[in-house]
């Protein structure tokens, strides 16, 4: 009986001693250097501070900051007349920014072009 007792005592002590030597686990690096888990919250707060609304937009269904440009609805002849885009059909500045979908807009020269944004 005494032999068995000492036979199991030595391995048990070895496990306890080795366990005490193990340092804290390191967090594995999955290649996400610079990843900010609160980035979405930060973007939403920045958007609200600028007077926008942070919502799902576009075909991808991602979050975007939707703002109303100061010149929304004003008449325009080219892209340079607007903060965002000059809508070709109404010849007015876009009511929101960014402008998602495919839209006929006027470029810097006043030519009609189609801009598609998702």
C-alpha positions as CSV (number, residue, x, y, z in Angstrom):
1,X,0.0,0.0,0.0
2,X,2.8,2.4,0.9
3,X,4.5,1.9,-2.5
4,X,1.3,2.8,-4.4
5,X,0.8,5.9,-2.4
6,X,4.2,7.2,-3.2
7,X,3.9,6.1,-6.9
8,X,0.9,8.4,-7.5
9,X,2.2,11.2,-5.2
10,X,5.2,12.1,-7.4
11,X,3.3,12.4,-10.7
12,X,0.6,14.5,-9.0
13,X,3.1,16.8,-7.5
14,X,4.8,17.2,-10.9
15,X,1.5,18.2,-12.5
16,X,0.9,20.8,-9.8
17,X,4.4,22.2,-10.1
18,X,4.2,22.4,-14.0
19,X,0.8,24.0,-13.8
20,X,2.2,26.8,-11.6
21,X,4.8,27.5,-14.3
22,X,2.4,28.1,-17.1
23,X,2.0,31.8,-17.9
24,X,-1.2,33.5,-18.8
25,X,-2.5,32.5,-22.2
26,X,-1.6,34.9,-25.0
27,X,-4.4,36.0,-27.3
28,X,-3.8,34.5,-30.7
29,X,-3.2,37.0,-33.6
30,X,-5.7,36.3,-36.3
31,X,-4.3,39.0,-38.6
32,X,-6.8,41.7,-37.3
33,X,-4.2,44.3,-36.3
34,X,-5.9,47.6,-35.9
35,X,-9.4,46.1,-35.6
36,X,-11.7,48.2,-33.4
37,X,-14.6,46.2,-32.1
38,X,-16.4,49.5,-31.3
39,X,-15.8,51.1,-34.7
40,X,-19.5,50.8,-35.6
41,X,-20.5,52.6,-32.4
42,X,-17.9,55.3,-33.0
43,X,-19.1,55.9,-36.6
44,X,-22.7,56.1,-35.5
45,X,-21.9,58.7,-32.8
46,X,-19.8,60.7,-35.3
47,X,-22.7,60.6,-37.8
48,X,-25.3,61.7,-35.3
49,X,-23.0,64.5,-34.2
50,X,-22.9,65.8,-37.8
51,X,-26.7,65.7,-37.9
52,X,-27.0,62.6,-40.0
53,X,-28.8,59.3,-39.4
54,X,-26.8,56.1,-39.2
55,X,-28.8,53.4,-41.0
56,X,-28.8,50.4,-43.3
57,X,-28.4,51.5,-46.9
58,X,-27.5,50.3,-50.4
59,X,-27.8,46.8,-51.9
60,X,-25.2,45.4,-49.5
61,X,-27.3,46.4,-46.5
62,X,-24.3,48.0,-44.7
63,X,-24.5,50.8,-42.3
64,X,-24.0,54.3,-43.7
65,X,-24.2,57.9,-42.5
66,X,-27.1,59.6,-44.4
67,X,-26.9,63.4,-44.3
68,X,-28.9,66.2,-45.8
69,X,-26.6,68.6,-47.7
70,X,-27.1,72.3,-47.0
71,X,-27.9,72.9,-50.6
72,X,-30.4,70.1,-50.9
73,X,-33.2,70.9,-53.4
74,X,-31.5,74.0,-54.8
75,X,-31.3,74.4,-58.6
76,X,-28.1,73.4,-60.3
77,X,-26.5,73.2,-63.8
78,X,-23.4,71.1,-63.0
79,X,-21.8,69.0,-60.2
80,X,-19.9,72.1,-58.9
81,X,-23.1,73.8,-57.9
82,X,-23.8,71.1,-55.3
83,X,-22.3,69.7,-52.1
84,X,-23.3,66.2,-53.2
85,X,-24.7,65.6,-56.7
86,X,-26.7,67.6,-59.2
87,X,-29.7,65.5,-60.3
88,X,-30.1,65.6,-64.1
89,X,-33.9,65.2,-64.3
90,X,-34.9,67.8,-61.7
91,X,-31.7,69.9,-62.1
92,X,-31.6,70.2,-58.3
93,X,-29.1,69.2,-55.7
94,X,-29.6,65.8,-54.2
95,X,-31.6,65.7,-51.0
96,X,-29.3,63.2,-49.3
97,X,-25.7,62.2,-49.3
98,X,-24.5,59.6,-50.2
99,X,-26.9,59.0,-53.1
100,X,-27.4,55.2,-53.4
101,X,-28.7,53.4,-56.5
102,X,-28.3,54.4,-60.1
103,X,-29.0,58.1,-60.7
104,X,-28.7,60.4,-63.7
105,X,-26.6,63.3,-62.5
106,X,-24.8,66.2,-64.1
107,X,-21.0,66.1,-64.2
108,X,-18.6,69.1,-63.8
109,X,-19.3,70.1,-67.4
110,X,-23.1,69.8,-67.1
111,X,-23.2,66.6,-69.1
112,X,-25.7,63.9,-68.0
113,X,-24.0,60.8,-66.7
114,X,-25.3,57.8,-64.8
115,X,-23.7,57.2,-61.4
116,X,-24.4,53.9,-59.6
117,X,-23.5,53.6,-55.9
118,X,-24.1,50.6,-53.7
